[in-house]
Each structure stands twice: as structure tokens, then as C-alpha cells.
Amino acid sequence: MRVLLIQNPTAGYHSPDRAALVKSLESAGHVVTYRESNQDWNSLLDHADQDVVAVAGGDGTVASVAKALSGNPLPMTIFPAGTANNIAASLGIKGTAAELIGKLATFQKRAFDLGACRGAWGTWPFVESVGLGVLVKLMMHFEQKKEDGPEFESREHELRHAREELLTALKHVAPFSRRVLVDEKDCSGNYLLIEVLNVRRIGPELRLAPYADMNDGLLEVVLLREEDRQMLHDQLSEPHKTLDPTWPILQGRRVTIDICDQIHIDDKRWPEDGQTPPDQSVEITLAPGAVHVLAPPA
């Protein structure tokens, strides 16, 4: 196959270098065009010149390429190289780059949905989720500590640190009242967290919707109330137990939320300047099957 390889060489820990990736692909019989993620690769997304776009990076790089491929028949595949790799895991793509390259010829082409969040500012696409509550507070905390934050020894160390910080934030967050509509159903109430997901897990491998299907045209809506605080605490405290959440998970094609504070769209906060937004509503929908992927058989 003709492979456009897009790599974020600074992603995660112990990522394979360019030479190793290219050699592995070429040894498997593929013709490789290489770009780093900070170089121009958009102009190469032509299905007449490529057979697949392989992304070696974390969720941020994967999401950027997925958004650029929306509506394009050219499929992507993923060599997970980030810290959490939530998108790859939600698509059933796991393993090292060398392992995945060895199986690439057996992968099947399928589609997955791409989300859109519409508000007064316009429309932002997303791959993972849109939400408000305790996760936004954690993002703000990390951004404030970013410049002089701790050095992490490993992927596991960074994930453990993020879970510990989220546990701290969870202790202090108070429920907030919001109007929420899932399709036409009124789900308004007092919540610790509101998360509208296209994937199974977000953040530090937080399994909010462990059975989400990225190709069913449905959003997973998680509305955590005060009575769910302990369950979230338990999942964060014991991530390796893979506890299935007991909180209700709704599904819908359109979700409307009234907001009066910051939200996150994938790994970005809105407003970007950190200011409190004016009272308004956001509408969250999906474009079914907007992106194609080569992945192991389901």
C-alpha cells in the first residue's frame, strides 16, 4: 500500500523513531511518504496518491488528522504513541507500531462518526467529547501548572498523576444546575459532570461510556449526579479493576446544553481566553460515518 505516515515524534514515551517506523513499513512491502505532524500534510490527503494515512501519535494528533479527513474516502489507521490513546482504544486498535504494521494487511475498512459542537462562536468539530464540570476544572489546573509542572518518568506515571489530580478536584467540585435536552427528552438537573461522548474513554483513561460504538450515529451522554461521586472516585482509584460504571448512560442524536461557564471540546477549552462565556446554548450532533479507518476486525 501507499502509506502517508504522519508522526508526532514528541508524543508519549518511548515512541519509535522515524527510521524504525519507515523501515518497518517498507519491510512489509509498503511505499512510504513521511511527514511530521507539525509539517504540511494536508495537501497530501488525496486518495488518488495514497491508500492509507497512518498516524503515529497521541489523541491530539489523531484527532487533527481525523478532522482533516472528514468526508474523504481515504482511510486512516493509528499507531498509538501518546499517553492515553483513547481514540485508538475506542476503535479497537492496540499494540506497538511494529505489531500493528505486521497486521496491517488484515485490517478492515470501516467508518466512524465525527462530532460537531455549535454555539454562538460557530461550529467546532470533535472526535472524543464535549463536556463541562470537573474535567474542565482539571484542564484549567493543568494549564496553570504547565510551565513548571513535574517531569514524568513514564506513561503510567503521567496517567497516575492525572487521576490523582482529578480525585482532588472531585472532592471539591459542587453540583451545578443545567438545562440538558437529549433529542427531545428533558434531562435537566444538578450535576457534577456532563459529558457528551463519541468514544469509550477520555482523559486519563476514564471509562465513562465503556460500550460506546463510534459508528452507530449516536452520542453517549453521561450525566453524573451527587450519588455517582463515589463510583467515579472508585474508578479513578482503581483503574486496573475496569469497573463498569453504574451511572446511567443516555444515547441521542442531538444534545442541547445551556452553558454559563467554560466547556471543553476534545482537549481544548472554550472560551480559549479563559473568560466566562455569556449565557447561551450549545448543540452537539454527529456526522455519521464521516471518517474511514483501517482497524482490526471487530
Secondary structure by P-SEA (a helix, b strand, c coil): cccbbbbccccccccccaaaaaaaaaaabbbbbbbccccccccccccccccbbbbcccaaaaaaaaaaaccccbbbbbccccccaaaaaaacccccaaaaaaaccccccbbbbbbbbbcccccccccccccccaaaaaaaaaaaacccccccccaaaaaaaaaaaaaaaaacbbbbbbbbbcccccccccccbbbbcccccccccccccccccccccbbbbbbbcccaaaaaaaaaaccccccccccbbbbbcbbbbbbcbbbbcccccccccccccccbbbbbbbcccccccccccc
